[in-house]
Amino acid sequence: MERERETGGAVPGVRDVIDGAVLLRWARICVDGLESRRGEINALNVFPIADADTGTNLLATMRAALQAADTAAAGTEEPAAATVAAALARGATAGARGNSGIILTQVLRGIAEAVRAAPLTAETLRAGLRRGAVLVRESLSVPVEGTMLTVLDCAAARAAECPETGLAGVAVAAADGAAKALEDTTGQLGVLRDAGVVDAGARGLLVLLDGFVAVATGETPARPAYPSGEQSTASRGTEWTGTAPRGTDRVGTGPRGIDRADTDYEPVGGGDPHFEVMFLLADTDEARATRLRDRLAELGDSVVVVGDGAGVWSAHVHCGDAGAAVEAGLAAGTLSAIRIESFAVTAPVHGPGCRVAVSDGPADRGMLAVAAGVGAAALFEAAGAVVLDAEPVTAHSLLDAIRRMPNREVMVLPNGALPAHELVAVGVAARDAHRDVLLLPSGSVVQGLAAAAVHDRGRIAVDDAFAMSEAAAATRWGSLRVARERALTMVGTCAAGDGLGLVGHDVVVIDHDVHAAGRTLLDRMLGLGGELVTLLLGADAPDRLARELAEHIGRDFPGVEVSVYSGGQHDDLVQIGVE
């Protein structure tokens, strides 16, 4: 073993308790170890996809965990182990990369649950490893032996069987048990046996367990170099699947599985696009996460759905339809941090999440606009758009509307109806081999109208989208509304019935007189310049409001053109666009 700088304990260099500060040091040791062994681990990566990124994914996940823990412990001289461990689990879940990274999050979550009421000791390490092993198996749609989960099981078992009562002895037992199990993985999984390698993810797990030995004993275990072996060209970039009869011991990567005899391997990928899809999920629960796991298992392989113990879940799947995977996530909760990566394809992909080439000549392109109010809907229809006027607009209703469009290319003007992360999810789910979807950055109806005015199907899609996006971005927008209740804003406290002037989403004017608030809002907006003002009147706008505002512009800002339309929206008395 290599000597590691260490302090404290009944025996020099040995400690029986790991507090928050030492747990942070353990995390740094893990990051350093994964960084130094990243190349070795990447070279071992042949399962489930031979894409040489397991070491990179584990390192990125552990770095995210350490960053979150450093933030949680900042300003605290003696952070509690529970605080650090919980932050490690949360940070890893939020920053997890790849199948192996998501599995790593559950190892950290197991430790976090074990130290909620006590520091890390021999007993809590035993409990943490056992809990992590259970969580990992629960998170997988079809557990595969000969991988990280098998090695974690062995480490937990050796820790539980260890007769020693000190933390050092238990840590050594767990790490040595994992090292022995790692050697055995080559013979447990056909893909590893064919390549002559140990499992890459399990090699990364051993780095973490050796880290516990380092902080508990002051010495780092010396491990052999694990050779990458020879890999055939044909196996790279493919995923292996097969079928197993009922009652067999399935070890496949998904619902199709493979039997332990490895007699019916079948490569998939080939000409079909294959994707790795990952996303974070909030506003959900255990039951919905389980249903999501089952649905993703129907779509593809390498399915992992895990929680951080604090309400955030991370999902991973390898599948041929990225849009369907994202749609499954939308049905389960609120999505964020969506990542889609293509593999096993050497030719350009015309599939989910990828651009479809546009033919010469006028394109088969439609425009879909979200609009609340009869007048606003009529304006978009006059510009050639199909209008979605559902109230409220949801990600599902927008996705359904896009799918009902008969066009090969669909330009979407969301007009502020949904937050950005939901729009990204809708766009990913809506794209397929037959349709390209471009979501334009219109944050309001007046921005959407400006974009629709320059829409031209004679241009190729990217040029049309650029021109429309530029028109939307060049339109400053604001709104005049009536406060419904007493509230604190960035410019003070308003009372129910006050006039509120907003620029974008921020309140910048409060006035007891609604008409005065409108005039002041125009002064603020036109103070930055402008040549054209669009006033889109709401359903509840007072009779003389439009005339008064137009006269105010003509008197105080001569030369500025004013266009007044009936919008019919209910939230704003007037929506204002300045170009």
C-alpha positions, 0 to 999 in steps of 0.5 A: 500500500502507498502511504497517504498523509493522515492524522488521528486514531488510536493507531497512528494514521488510522481513524475510526470516525470520518467527519464532514471535513474528512468526507470532503477529503475523501471526495477529493481523493476520489476525484483525483483517483478517477482523473488519474485513471480516466484513460485506463477506465475509458479503455476498458469500456465495452459495455453497454456501449463501446464508446470509451467514456465511462472514466470520463462520465464517472469523473464528471459525476464525482466532480459535480458531487464535490462541487456541491459538497464544497458549496454546502460546507463553505464557511463552516469550520467543522461541517457535519458528515450528514451535510457533506454526504447529502450534498455529494448525493444531490450534486452527483444526481444533478451532474450525473453523466452516463449509465455509470455516473447515475449508478454512482449517485446511488452509492453516494446516496446510500452513504448519505442515508447511513450518516443522517444521524451519525458520522461515518464509522464501521457500522455506518459504512456497512449500512451505507454500502448495503443501502447503496447496493439495494438502491442501485438494483432498484433503479435498474430496469433489468440488472446486469451481472458482471458490472458495477452492481455485482461488485458493489454487492460483493463489497457490501457483503465483505464489509458486513462479514468483516469481524473487525469493529474498526472503520479501517478494517471494514473499509479494507474488507470492502475494497479488497472484496470489490477488487476480487469481484472486479477480476471475476467480471470478465467471466460473468459477461460475454462482452467482457469475456470476448474483449478480455477486460474487466468492467469499466464502471466497476473499476471506477467503483474500486477507486471510491472504495480505495479512497475510504481505505486511504482516509481510514488507514492513511494508506492507498491500496496498490492495484494492478493495471487492468489491460484494455485487451483486444476489441474487434472493430465490429463490436465498437459502436454497437449495442448487444441485445438478445432474448432469454426464455422464461426462467433463465438468468437474464443479464441483458441490457434491457427488456430484451435481455440475453441469457447467461450462455451468451448464445444469441447476441445480436448487434443493434444500431446499424442503420438505425439511429441510437441515442443516449438520453438523460434528464433530471426530473422534479415534481414527481414521486416514487410511483411515477418514477417507477412508471417512468422506469417501466416506460423507458424499459419499453423504449430501450436499454440501459435504463436507470432512474434514480433519486437523490433522496431530496426530491430530484430524480435522474433518468438514463436510457439508450434508445432509438427514439429520443423524443419518446423518451423525453415525452415519457419524462414529461408525463412523469414530472418537470424536466430539466438538464436534458442531454441527448447524444447520438452513438452507433451511427456514422452517417448523418442522422435524420431522426429525433433531435437532429435536423432534417435537410430542407429541399430546394424551392418553397418548403413544406413549412407551417407556423404554429402560434400560441395566443390567448384572446380572439383578436390575437388569434385572428392576427396570427391566422391572418399571418398564416399561422395555426393558433393554439388557444388552449388555456392554460397552455401545457407542454402536452397541449403544445406537443399535441398541437405540433404533432397535428401540424401536417408540415415537414417543418414547423416554426413554433411561436410560444409567445411566453406560454411556457418556461424555457426548459419545458419548451426544450423538452417539447421540441425534443419530443416533437422532432422525428424522422418526418418533422423538424421543429424550430422553437423561436424565442418569442417571449410575448404575443407582440414579439410573436406578431413581429416574428410572424410578420417576416415569416417567408416560406421561400427561404430555407428553414434556418434563414427563416428562423433567423429572420423571425428570431431577429424580429422578435428580439428587436421588439421590446415588450411590456404590459399594463395590468391591474394588481389583484392583491397587495404584493411586494415588487422590485419597485415597492409595494402595490395594493389591490387595484393599482396599475402595474407597468411591466417591462418584460416580466419585471414591474417597473411602474406602480400608480394608483391611476391605471391610465397614469401607469400606462403613460409612465410605462410608455415613457420608460420604454420609448426613452430608449428609442423606437419607431413603431409602437404596437398596442394590443388591447386586452378584453378588460381594457377601459374604453378610452385607454387606447386613445389616451395612450396613442395621444400621449405617444403622438404628443410626447414622441412625435414621429413614432408610429402607433398601431392599435389592435384588439387582442382579447387577452385577459391578463394584460389590459394592454400589451405593448411592443416597441420596435 
